[in-house]
């Protein structure tokens, strides 16, 4: 999809994802280019910008053209000297599970931007799932049921860390306590108006008003449906790549297939709204 700007935007898979070439993100971009990027992001959900050379300051400057940058993370420590940049370092943890960023907070980020700093020689890809397509392809009776459901989101290890006094900042306030939060199982996108499943294996603890086994079985069905290959894009990282995804309509998974090698990314997230869904509209 060539645009009237100096960049070239092309799809990289059938389900989601596009690559943006011809831009140097270390430079200030004009309003037309930012508008073209945002339109492509809303359509494709994941954008890949190859061949960049970004300091944390310039990554943050680029991200801030699309929204307000959040604190790095409610619990994990920020990059030294950069309170809005999260170092995702394989020597500390590996996010090899399907998740959507920070849904265990009442106001999850609308977007994430991940920049490759240190890469293994091979492996360490990131997979993305199109939760909008997953919702739209559910059987219609199941879709109607999901429209009316609410889920609990919680991260027990982070809650324990907060209880131990390790909380940082989120949404402008110190994180001093972490309890389960409620989000709709189906989220209405505030910009496109389209619906997407909004549950993830990493942080969704259960379905409200469902018995434990029924909740687990329904979530298992939804996850199996959402992660079938036809709904996925697998990004192979290269030095200097930046990936920008819509946290409101995707899940992602960091593939842990690189052994003792090190993988370091810098992540910036953008402030989102409180999720709402069809059930919210009917109240």
VMD Tcl script that draws the C-alpha trace (Angstrom):
set ca {
  {0.00 0.00 0.00}
  {2.25 2.85 -1.16}
  {1.18 6.20 0.26}
  {1.58 9.80 -0.77}
  {4.26 10.13 1.91}
  {7.86 8.97 1.57}
  {7.13 5.58 3.15}
  {6.03 2.29 1.64}
  {3.59 0.13 3.66}
  {3.16 -3.49 2.64}
  {1.35 -6.42 4.26}
  {3.55 -9.21 5.63}
  {0.89 -11.86 6.34}
  {-2.71 -12.61 5.54}
  {-3.99 -12.20 9.09}
  {-2.24 -9.07 10.38}
  {0.99 -7.15 10.15}
  {2.62 -4.75 7.68}
  {6.15 -3.54 7.06}
  {6.91 0.18 6.75}
  {9.98 1.06 4.71}
  {11.49 4.37 3.64}
  {11.37 6.13 7.02}
  {14.09 7.16 9.43}
  {12.40 7.21 12.83}
  {15.34 9.12 14.28}
  {14.04 12.18 12.43}
  {10.91 14.22 13.03}
  {8.09 13.05 10.77}
  {5.44 15.29 9.26}
  {1.76 15.17 10.14}
  {0.84 13.42 6.88}
  {3.32 10.63 7.54}
  {2.14 10.16 11.13}
  {-1.46 10.02 9.90}
  {-0.55 7.40 7.29}
  {1.24 5.30 9.90}
  {-1.69 5.49 12.30}
  {-4.17 4.50 9.60}
  {-2.02 1.52 8.65}
  {-1.61 0.55 12.32}
  {-5.37 0.57 12.88}
  {-5.86 -1.59 9.79}
  {-2.98 -4.06 10.18}
  {-2.64 -3.98 14.02}
  {1.12 -4.66 13.90}
  {3.65 -2.49 12.03}
  {7.32 -3.39 11.52}
  {9.90 -0.64 10.94}
  {13.20 -2.26 9.83}
  {16.69 -0.76 9.76}
  {16.33 1.84 12.50}
  {18.96 3.30 14.85}
  {17.13 4.58 17.90}
  {18.31 5.78 21.27}
  {15.79 5.42 24.11}
  {15.10 9.16 23.80}
  {14.31 8.90 20.08}
  {12.18 5.79 20.54}
  {10.17 7.69 23.14}
  {9.92 10.74 20.87}
  {8.57 8.61 18.02}
  {6.08 6.85 20.30}
  {4.84 10.14 21.74}
  {3.58 11.22 18.32}
  {0.84 8.58 18.69}
  {-0.17 9.06 22.31}
  {0.99 9.65 25.87}
  {3.80 7.37 27.01}
  {3.13 5.53 30.26}
  {5.54 4.69 33.03}
  {7.66 1.71 31.97}
  {5.76 -0.91 34.00}
  {3.70 -1.14 37.20}
  {6.25 -3.48 38.83}
  {9.31 -4.22 36.67}
  {12.14 -1.67 36.86}
  {12.61 0.90 34.09}
  {15.76 1.38 32.06}
  {18.27 3.42 34.08}
  {17.66 7.10 33.46}
  {14.56 6.42 31.33}
  {11.42 5.97 33.48}
  {9.19 5.40 30.45}
  {11.33 2.68 28.82}
  {11.17 -0.97 29.92}
  {14.20 -3.19 29.25}
  {12.92 -6.63 28.27}
  {16.00 -8.73 29.01}
  {16.10 -12.51 28.61}
  {18.53 -12.79 31.53}
  {15.70 -11.59 33.78}
  {12.65 -13.23 32.24}
  {11.34 -14.66 28.98}
  {7.77 -13.87 27.95}
  {7.17 -17.23 26.28}
  {3.42 -17.25 26.83}
  {0.50 -15.67 25.03}
  {-0.42 -12.36 26.64}
  {-1.60 -8.81 26.06}
  {0.46 -6.18 27.83}
  {-0.57 -5.10 31.34}
  {-4.22 -6.20 31.21}
  {-3.93 -6.89 34.95}
  {-4.34 -3.12 35.48}
  {-7.62 -1.21 35.16}
  {-6.26 0.89 32.29}
  {-3.99 -1.22 30.07}
  {-1.84 0.50 27.44}
  {-3.37 1.04 24.03}
  {-0.12 0.31 22.23}
  {3.36 -1.12 22.67}
  {6.55 -0.37 20.74}
  {9.40 -2.87 21.01}
  {12.89 -2.07 19.69}
  {15.59 -4.69 19.15}
  {18.81 -3.90 21.06}
  {20.57 -7.27 21.46}
  {19.51 -10.33 19.46}
  {20.54 -14.00 19.46}
  {22.12 -15.33 16.28}
  {18.92 -17.26 15.60}
  {15.51 -17.55 17.22}
  {13.69 -15.21 19.55}
  {10.85 -14.40 17.14}
  {7.63 -12.77 18.36}
  {4.24 -14.15 17.32}
  {1.13 -11.99 17.16}
  {-2.52 -13.09 17.13}
  {-5.34 -11.05 15.57}
  {-8.01 -11.01 18.29}
  {-10.33 -8.98 16.08}
  {-10.33 -11.71 13.44}
  {-10.68 -14.32 16.18}
  {-13.86 -12.64 17.41}
  {-15.32 -12.13 13.96}
  {-14.92 -15.81 13.07}
  {-16.56 -17.23 16.20}
  {-19.83 -19.04 15.64}
  {-22.58 -16.46 15.96}
  {-24.21 -17.95 19.11}
  {-20.80 -18.11 20.83}
  {-20.09 -14.54 19.74}
  {-23.37 -13.38 21.31}
  {-22.54 -15.15 24.55}
  {-19.05 -13.64 24.70}
  {-20.54 -10.17 24.14}
  {-22.23 -10.48 27.54}
  {-19.27 -11.79 29.57}
  {-16.77 -10.16 31.89}
  {-13.38 -11.62 32.86}
  {-11.07 -11.15 35.81}
  {-7.46 -10.19 34.99}
  {-4.72 -10.69 37.57}
  {-0.98 -11.38 37.81}
  {-0.21 -13.19 41.06}
  {3.62 -12.85 40.88}
  {3.31 -9.10 40.30}
  {0.73 -8.81 43.09}
  {3.16 -10.51 45.46}
  {5.95 -8.18 44.36}
  {3.71 -5.19 45.03}
  {2.84 -6.60 48.47}
  {6.59 -6.78 49.10}
  {6.92 -3.07 48.35}
  {8.23 -3.42 44.79}
  {5.41 -1.54 43.05}
  {6.38 1.30 40.72}
  {3.93 3.70 39.03}
  {1.01 3.31 36.66}
  {-1.60 5.71 35.36}
  {0.02 8.55 37.27}
  {-0.15 6.94 40.73}
  {2.12 4.72 42.85}
  {1.21 1.02 42.65}
  {0.70 0.07 46.31}
  {-1.84 -2.74 45.92}
  {-2.80 -5.08 43.11}
  {-6.17 -6.84 43.01}
  {-8.08 -8.59 40.21}
  {-9.62 -6.17 37.72}
  {-12.65 -6.73 35.50}
  {-12.57 -6.30 31.71}
  {-15.16 -7.25 29.09}
  {-14.42 -10.51 27.26}
  {-15.20 -8.62 24.04}
  {-13.69 -5.16 23.69}
  {-14.99 -2.41 21.43}
  {-12.11 -0.58 19.80}
  {-12.44 3.14 20.64}
  {-11.03 4.26 17.28}
  {-12.41 1.76 14.76}
  {-15.56 0.65 16.57}
  {-14.73 -2.99 15.78}
  {-14.94 -5.76 18.36}
  {-12.14 -8.08 19.45}
  {-11.69 -10.81 22.03}
  {-9.98 -9.33 25.07}
  {-8.76 -12.32 27.06}
  {-5.26 -13.78 27.24}
  {-3.63 -16.81 28.92}
  {-1.03 -14.68 30.66}
  {-3.30 -12.48 32.74}
  {-6.95 -13.58 32.43}
  {-7.76 -15.39 35.69}
  {-11.33 -16.46 34.93}
  {-14.80 -15.58 33.67}
  {-17.06 -13.77 36.10}
  {-20.02 -15.86 37.37}
  {-18.67 -19.04 35.76}
  {-17.70 -22.03 37.89}
  {-13.95 -22.70 37.83}
  {-13.97 -25.60 35.39}
  {-16.52 -23.99 33.07}
  {-14.47 -20.78 33.05}
  {-11.24 -22.65 32.28}
  {-12.85 -24.70 29.52}
  {-14.41 -21.66 27.83}
  {-11.14 -19.73 27.97}
  {-9.27 -22.75 26.60}
  {-11.69 -22.88 23.66}
  {-11.22 -19.16 22.95}
  {-7.41 -19.38 23.15}
  {-7.28 -22.42 20.87}
  {-9.48 -20.62 18.36}
  {-7.50 -17.35 18.53}
  {-4.07 -18.97 18.09}
  {-4.77 -21.12 15.06}
  {-2.11 -20.45 12.39}
  {-4.48 -18.59 10.08}
  {-4.79 -15.79 12.67}
  {-1.07 -15.33 13.36}
  {1.92 -13.32 12.18}
  {5.42 -14.41 13.22}
  {8.00 -11.63 13.20}
  {11.66 -12.53 12.76}
  {13.71 -9.85 14.45}
  {16.68 -8.15 12.83}
  {19.05 -5.60 14.41}
  {17.41 -2.18 14.52}
  {13.83 -3.38 14.01}
  {11.00 -1.60 15.83}
  {7.55 -3.20 16.08}
  {4.44 -1.15 16.95}
  {1.26 -3.07 17.84}
  {-2.29 -2.35 18.95}
  {-2.69 -3.77 22.44}
  {-6.48 -3.53 22.19}
  {-6.87 -6.17 19.47}
  {-3.84 -8.48 19.65}
  {-1.98 -10.99 21.79}
  {1.72 -11.79 21.44}
  {4.24 -14.48 22.41}
  {8.03 -14.29 22.65}
  {9.40 -17.56 21.29}
  {11.97 -19.02 23.71}
  {14.12 -21.03 21.31}
  {17.53 -19.37 21.65}
  {19.07 -21.22 24.59}
  {21.66 -19.33 26.65}
  {21.97 -16.48 24.13}
  {20.88 -13.02 25.25}
  {17.93 -11.07 23.88}
  {17.32 -7.45 24.94}
  {14.49 -5.20 23.77}
  {13.37 -1.72 24.81}
  {9.61 -1.31 25.21}
  {7.54 1.87 25.31}
  {3.80 1.73 25.97}
  {1.12 4.34 25.30}
  {-1.64 5.23 27.73}
  {-4.97 3.58 26.94}
  {-8.58 3.91 27.99}
  {-10.58 1.73 30.37}
  {-11.80 -1.18 28.21}
  {-15.47 -1.26 27.32}
  {-17.49 -3.77 25.36}
  {-21.01 -4.57 24.20}
  {-21.99 -5.34 27.80}
  {-20.91 -1.82 28.81}
  {-23.08 -0.27 26.12}
  {-26.18 -2.10 27.37}
  {-25.90 -0.88 31.00}
}
mol new
graphics top color blue
foreach p $ca { graphics top sphere $p radius 0.5 }
foreach p [lrange $ca 0 end-1] q [lrange $ca 1 end] { graphics top cylinder $p $q radius 0.2 }
display resetview
